Amino acid sequence: MVVVVTCRHVTNKSVTNYPTSNRLITTMDFSNFNAAEQAHMTKIIEKKQMQDFLKLYSGLVERCFNSCVNDFTSKSLGTKEDTCIQNCVEKFMKHSERVGARFAEQNADAQQAITKP
């Protein structure tokens, strides 16, 4: 099972999609379970992955909001605030992609070490 998430940042000027490389891959072997048990375990894992994503997304929103939004005299974001939020999100997404890539590399190395005689 692979979960791919795309975050979308919308401003009044543009729409930017940030594909994440955080792919949550389940390597558990469910072959000993019957179909109902496999479906149940899959639902549990999917629910946990969604909870983790929402926690991560909420943390990103809170972090960027607290760092960038300072003026509450207007309903809309100022130019500096908008730029700050875009930079904050881009930095976070690049970091997430890098961490995901490193995790995948280490996971592949670990799998190779296990399969080598």
C-alpha positions as CSV (number, residue, x, y, z in Angstrom):
1,M,0.0,0.0,0.0
2,V,1.4,3.4,-1.0
3,V,0.0,6.7,0.1
4,V,0.9,9.7,-2.0
5,V,-0.2,13.1,-0.8
6,T,-0.2,16.4,-2.6
7,C,-0.5,19.6,-0.7
8,R,-2.0,22.6,-2.4
9,H,-1.1,26.2,-1.6
10,V,-3.6,28.7,-3.0
11,T,-3.1,32.5,-3.1
12,N,-5.2,35.1,-4.8
13,K,-2.5,35.1,-7.6
14,S,-1.7,31.5,-8.2
15,V,-2.1,27.9,-7.3
16,T,0.9,25.8,-6.5
17,N,1.0,22.1,-6.0
18,Y,3.6,20.5,-3.8
19,P,3.9,16.8,-4.3
20,T,5.3,15.0,-1.3
21,S,7.6,12.1,-1.5
22,N,6.5,10.9,1.9
23,R,5.3,7.5,0.9
24,L,4.2,5.3,3.6
25,I,4.8,1.8,2.6
26,T,3.5,-1.1,4.6
27,T,5.9,-4.1,4.5
28,M,3.9,-6.3,6.9
29,D,3.1,-9.8,5.6
30,F,-0.7,-10.3,5.7
31,S,-0.6,-13.6,3.8
32,N,-1.4,-15.6,7.0
33,F,-4.6,-13.6,7.5
34,N,-7.9,-14.4,5.8
35,A,-9.5,-11.8,3.5
36,A,-11.6,-10.2,6.2
37,E,-8.6,-9.8,8.5
38,Q,-6.5,-8.4,5.7
39,A,-9.2,-5.9,4.9
40,H,-9.5,-4.9,8.6
41,M,-5.7,-4.5,8.9
42,T,-5.6,-2.4,5.7
43,K,-8.3,-0.1,7.1
44,I,-6.5,0.3,10.4
45,I,-3.2,1.2,8.6
46,E,-5.0,3.6,6.2
47,K,-6.7,5.3,9.2
48,K,-3.4,5.6,11.0
49,Q,-1.7,7.1,7.9
50,M,-4.5,9.6,7.5
51,Q,-4.2,10.6,11.2
52,D,-0.4,11.0,10.8
53,F,-0.9,13.1,7.7
54,L,-3.5,15.4,9.3
55,K,-1.2,15.8,12.3
56,L,1.7,16.7,10.0
57,Y,-0.5,19.1,8.0
58,S,-1.9,20.8,11.1
59,G,1.6,21.2,12.5
60,L,2.7,22.8,9.2
61,V,-0.2,25.3,9.2
62,E,0.4,26.2,12.8
63,R,4.2,26.6,12.3
64,C,3.9,28.8,9.2
65,F,1.0,30.8,10.6
66,N,2.8,31.6,13.9
67,S,6.0,32.5,12.0
68,C,4.5,34.6,9.3
69,V,1.2,36.2,10.3
70,N,1.6,39.2,12.5
71,D,-0.9,41.8,11.3
72,F,-4.5,41.1,12.3
73,T,-5.8,44.5,11.2
74,S,-6.8,43.1,7.7
75,K,-8.8,40.1,6.6
76,S,-6.3,39.3,3.9
77,L,-2.6,38.5,4.1
78,G,-0.1,41.2,3.3
79,T,2.5,40.7,0.6
80,K,5.3,40.0,3.1
81,E,3.1,37.5,5.0
82,D,2.1,35.8,1.8
83,T,5.7,35.5,0.7
84,C,6.7,34.2,4.1
85,I,4.0,31.5,4.1
86,Q,5.0,30.4,0.6
87,N,8.6,30.2,1.6
88,C,7.7,28.3,4.8
89,V,5.6,25.7,3.0
90,E,8.3,25.3,0.2
91,K,11.0,24.8,2.8
92,F,8.9,22.3,4.7
93,M,8.0,20.3,1.5
94,K,11.6,20.2,0.4
95,H,12.7,19.0,3.8
96,S,9.9,16.3,3.7
97,E,11.0,15.2,0.3
98,R,14.6,14.9,1.4
99,V,13.7,13.0,4.6
100,G,11.5,10.7,2.5
101,A,14.2,10.0,0.0
102,R,16.8,9.3,2.8
103,F,14.3,7.0,4.5
104,A,13.7,5.1,1.3
105,E,17.4,4.7,0.7
106,Q,18.0,3.4,4.2
107,N,15.0,1.1,3.9
108,A,16.3,-0.3,0.6
109,D,19.8,-0.8,2.2
110,A,18.2,-2.6,5.1
111,Q,16.2,-4.8,2.8
112,Q,19.3,-5.7,0.8
113,A,21.2,-6.5,4.0
114,I,18.4,-8.9,5.0
115,T,18.2,-10.7,1.6
116,K,22.0,-11.1,1.2
117,P,23.2,-14.5,2.4
